[in-house]
Each structure stands twice: as structure tokens, then as C-alpha cells.
């Protein structure tokens, strides 16, 4: 049996462990700490996932899960238990789904805000102005038609007010992609280990046989 899957599982587990710890550390650092308040109403309910509190909760949850699955990866790499590997495979599939959701959520948020300009933001501008208390994207616009009196008085453009959200989304996108990549490697490697163990079981039975077989052979020898 090759030792390569064991090494991959152990180092993959360490990667998740370190990534989870870093995710928890980044939760308390800029720009996550300084993420702008988001006014979520019926018109901007889609922004509920990127409010400061939501982002912190999501980062803490993903960080803790990554740490837990890091330990699981290390445990699976150092154990030959068939049942443990089956359980780990099932749990890892849920972790991969969670990491995929994190990657898609924050990836789409980052690319949405990072690719806006005065021309392609027009359809969403009213909603963004309500959510972030700003007026215009790059160019400040008057109130009305701007939807935020606060943004107009403070001369806040929406580009300025969404910078921290954009940077935070990029950080979470990177973490999500990393967790997803490691999770896929771990579940594939765990499947390989399961296959190796499954192949080894009948080989051992053929080579060593069962105790009953030995007893039957002893009886035959005595009769003969």
C-alpha cells in the first residue's frame, strides 16, 4: 500500500487547519472590521449576506469548520480504520458544498462590485444607494434622483462606500477557493485509501485464510 495518500491527507489536513486559523484571524482585521453598514430592506435584500455581522458569522463558521476538518484529515491519514474513512468521506462532501457556497457567494460579490462603473451600474444604482448610503458610482449625483440624502450631504460615492465590502469579499473568495481545493483533494485521497483497504482485505483472506479453514485442514490430516 502506497504511503502517498497518507502524506497527502496529513498535509491537506494541516492546510485546512492553518487556513481555518487564518480565517479567524482575518475576521478581526481590516477590512473586515471596517466593513460598511448595509441598510437591508425589501429592495436590497440580496445584500443581506454581506452585512458586517453576516460576514463575521460566515467567516467564523467556515474557519471553525476548516479547523475541524483539518483534524479529521490528519486523523484519516494516520488511521487505517475503514469506518472512519467512510464517515470522513460523507462529512467532507458537506464541507465541499459549504466551501463552494462561500466561493460563489463572495466571488460573485467581489466581481460584481469590482466591475461596476458609471455606465453598467445604472440598473442597480438605486438599490446600492439605499443599501450603502451613497450617491452615484464614480461620479456624485444630486439628491434626488439619488436615493440617499446622507450620501448626498456627505459626498459619498458608492465606489467609496463599497471598497471594504469588495476587499472583504476577495479575502473570503480566496479562503473559500482554498478550502474547496483542499476539500476536493482530501475526499479524492480518502476514496483512494478506501479502495486500497478494500483491495487489501480479500488479499489477506486468500493469503492467511480463516481459522475455520485451518481447523478443517487439521481434521483432514488426523483422519488421513
C-alpha positions as CSV (number, residue, x, y, z in Angstrom):
1,X,0.0,0.0,0.0
2,X,1.4,3.4,-1.0
3,X,2.2,6.0,1.6
4,X,1.4,8.9,-0.8
5,X,-2.3,9.1,0.1
6,X,-1.4,9.2,3.8
7,X,1.0,12.1,3.3
8,X,-1.5,14.0,1.2
9,X,-4.2,13.5,3.8
10,X,-1.9,14.7,6.6
11,X,-0.6,17.8,4.8
12,X,-4.1,18.5,3.4
13,X,-5.4,18.4,7.0
14,X,-2.6,20.7,8.1
15,X,-3.5,23.1,5.2
16,X,-7.2,23.3,6.3
17,X,-6.1,23.7,9.9
18,X,-3.8,26.7,9.1
19,X,-6.4,28.1,6.7
20,X,-9.1,28.0,9.3
21,X,-6.9,29.7,11.9
22,X,-6.0,32.5,9.4
23,X,-9.7,32.9,8.5
24,X,-10.5,33.5,12.2
25,X,-7.6,36.0,12.4
26,X,-8.7,37.9,9.3
27,X,-12.2,38.2,10.8
28,X,-10.9,40.8,13.4
29,X,-8.7,42.6,11.0
30,X,-9.2,45.4,8.4
31,X,-11.1,45.5,6.1
32,X,-13.5,43.0,7.7
33,X,-13.6,45.0,10.9
34,X,-14.3,48.2,9.0
35,X,-16.9,46.8,6.6
36,X,-19.6,49.4,5.9
37,X,-23.0,49.2,7.5
38,X,-25.5,47.9,4.9
39,X,-29.1,49.1,5.1
40,X,-31.1,46.0,4.0
41,X,-34.7,46.5,3.0
42,X,-37.0,44.8,0.5
43,X,-35.3,46.4,-2.4
44,X,-31.8,45.3,-1.3
45,X,-32.4,42.0,0.4
46,X,-29.8,40.4,-1.7
47,X,-27.2,42.3,0.2
48,X,-28.2,40.6,3.5
49,X,-25.3,38.1,3.1
50,X,-22.7,40.9,3.0
51,X,-23.7,42.9,6.1
52,X,-20.8,43.3,8.6
53,X,-22.4,40.9,11.1
54,X,-23.2,38.3,8.4
55,X,-19.7,38.4,7.0
56,X,-18.2,37.9,10.5
57,X,-20.5,35.0,11.3
58,X,-19.8,33.3,7.9
59,X,-16.0,33.7,8.3
60,X,-16.1,32.3,11.9
61,X,-18.2,29.3,10.8
62,X,-16.1,28.5,7.8
63,X,-12.9,29.0,9.9
64,X,-14.1,26.6,12.7
65,X,-15.3,24.0,10.1
66,X,-11.9,24.2,8.3
67,X,-10.1,23.6,11.6
68,X,-12.4,20.6,12.5
69,X,-12.0,19.0,9.0
70,X,-8.2,19.7,9.2
71,X,-8.1,17.5,12.3
72,X,-10.3,14.9,10.5
73,X,-7.9,14.9,7.5
74,X,-4.9,14.3,9.8
75,X,-6.8,11.6,11.7
76,X,-7.8,9.8,8.5
77,X,-4.2,10.0,7.2
78,X,-2.8,8.3,10.3
79,X,-5.5,5.7,10.7
80,X,-6.4,2.5,8.8
81,X,-10.0,2.4,10.0
82,X,-12.4,1.7,7.1
83,X,-15.4,3.1,9.0
84,X,-13.6,6.3,9.8
85,X,-12.7,6.9,6.2
86,X,-16.3,6.3,5.1
87,X,-17.6,8.7,7.7
88,X,-14.9,11.3,6.7
89,X,-15.9,11.0,3.1
90,X,-19.5,11.8,3.9
91,X,-18.6,14.7,6.1
92,X,-16.1,16.1,3.6
93,X,-18.8,16.1,0.9
94,X,-20.9,18.5,3.1
95,X,-17.8,20.6,3.7
96,X,-17.1,20.9,0.0
97,X,-20.7,22.1,-0.6
98,X,-20.2,24.7,2.1
99,X,-16.9,25.8,0.6
100,X,-18.5,26.0,-2.8
101,X,-21.2,28.3,-1.5
102,X,-18.6,30.5,0.2
103,X,-16.6,30.7,-3.0
104,X,-19.6,31.5,-5.2
105,X,-21.2,34.0,-2.8
106,X,-18.1,36.1,-2.2
107,X,-16.7,35.6,-5.6
108,X,-19.8,36.9,-7.3
109,X,-19.9,39.8,-4.8
110,X,-16.3,40.8,-5.5
111,X,-16.6,40.6,-9.3
112,X,-19.9,42.5,-9.2
113,X,-18.6,45.5,-7.2
114,X,-15.2,45.4,-8.8
115,X,-16.5,45.6,-12.4
116,X,-19.1,48.4,-11.8
117,X,-18.8,51.8,-13.4
118,X,-21.0,54.8,-14.1
119,X,-22.4,53.1,-17.2
120,X,-23.1,49.5,-16.3
121,X,-24.3,50.2,-12.7
122,X,-27.4,52.2,-13.7
123,X,-30.0,49.4,-13.2
124,X,-28.7,48.6,-9.7
125,X,-27.7,52.1,-8.7
126,X,-30.8,53.0,-6.8
127,X,-30.6,49.7,-4.8
128,X,-26.9,50.2,-4.0
129,X,-27.5,53.9,-2.9
130,X,-30.2,52.7,-0.5
131,X,-28.1,49.9,0.9
132,X,-24.8,51.8,1.4
133,X,-26.0,55.4,1.8
134,X,-24.2,56.8,-1.2
135,X,-24.9,58.8,-4.4
136,X,-23.6,57.8,-7.9
137,X,-20.8,55.3,-8.6
138,X,-17.7,57.2,-9.6
139,X,-19.5,60.5,-10.2
140,X,-21.5,62.0,-7.4
141,X,-25.1,62.7,-8.4
142,X,-27.7,65.1,-6.9
143,X,-30.4,64.2,-4.4
144,X,-32.9,63.5,-5.9
145,X,-32.6,61.4,-8.1
146,X,-30.1,59.9,-5.7
147,X,-31.8,57.6,-3.2
148,X,-29.7,58.6,-0.1
149,X,-29.9,62.1,1.5
150,X,-27.0,61.1,3.8
151,X,-24.8,60.1,0.8
152,X,-25.6,63.4,-0.9
153,X,-24.8,65.5,2.2
154,X,-21.6,63.6,2.9
155,X,-20.5,63.5,-0.7
156,X,-20.1,59.7,-0.6
157,X,-19.9,57.9,-3.9
158,X,-20.9,54.2,-4.0
159,X,-17.5,53.3,-5.2
160,X,-16.0,54.7,-2.0
161,X,-18.6,53.0,0.2
162,X,-18.2,49.6,-1.3
163,X,-14.4,49.3,-1.2
164,X,-14.3,47.5,2.1
165,X,-17.0,45.1,1.0
166,X,-15.1,44.4,-2.2
167,X,-11.8,43.7,-0.4
168,X,-13.5,41.6,2.2
169,X,-15.3,39.6,-0.5
170,X,-12.0,39.0,-2.2
171,X,-10.4,37.7,1.0
172,X,-13.4,35.3,1.6
173,X,-13.3,34.2,-2.0
174,X,-9.7,33.2,-1.7
175,X,-10.4,31.3,1.5
176,X,-13.4,29.6,0.0
177,X,-11.5,28.6,-3.1
178,X,-8.6,27.3,-0.9
179,X,-11.0,25.3,1.3
180,X,-12.8,23.9,-1.8
181,X,-9.5,22.9,-3.4
182,X,-8.2,21.1,-0.3
183,X,-11.6,19.5,0.4
184,X,-11.7,18.0,-3.1
185,X,-8.1,16.7,-2.7
186,X,-9.0,15.2,0.7
187,X,-12.1,13.4,-0.5
188,X,-10.4,12.0,-3.6
189,X,-7.5,10.8,-1.5
190,X,-9.8,9.3,1.1
191,X,-11.6,7.4,-1.7
192,X,-8.2,6.1,-2.9
193,X,-7.4,4.9,0.6
194,X,-10.8,3.2,0.9
195,X,-10.1,1.4,-2.4
196,X,-6.7,0.3,-1.3
197,X,-8.1,-1.1,2.0
198,X,-10.9,-2.8,0.2
199,X,-8.5,-4.4,-2.2
200,X,-6.3,-5.5,0.7
201,X,-9.0,-7.3,2.7
202,X,-9.6,-10.2,0.2
203,X,-5.9,-10.5,-0.4
204,X,-5.3,-11.1,3.3
205,X,-8.2,-13.6,3.4
206,X,-6.6,-15.5,0.5
207,X,-3.1,-15.4,1.9
208,X,-3.9,-16.3,5.5
209,X,-7.3,-17.9,5.3
210,X,-9.9,-18.2,8.1
211,X,-9.3,-20.1,11.3
212,X,-12.1,-22.5,10.3
213,X,-10.1,-23.4,7.2
214,X,-7.1,-24.3,9.3
215,X,-9.2,-26.3,11.7
216,X,-10.7,-28.3,8.7
217,X,-7.3,-29.0,7.3
218,X,-6.1,-30.3,10.7
219,X,-9.0,-32.6,11.0
220,X,-8.3,-34.0,7.5
221,X,-4.7,-34.6,8.4
222,X,-5.7,-36.5,11.5
223,X,-8.2,-38.7,9.5
224,X,-5.5,-39.4,6.9
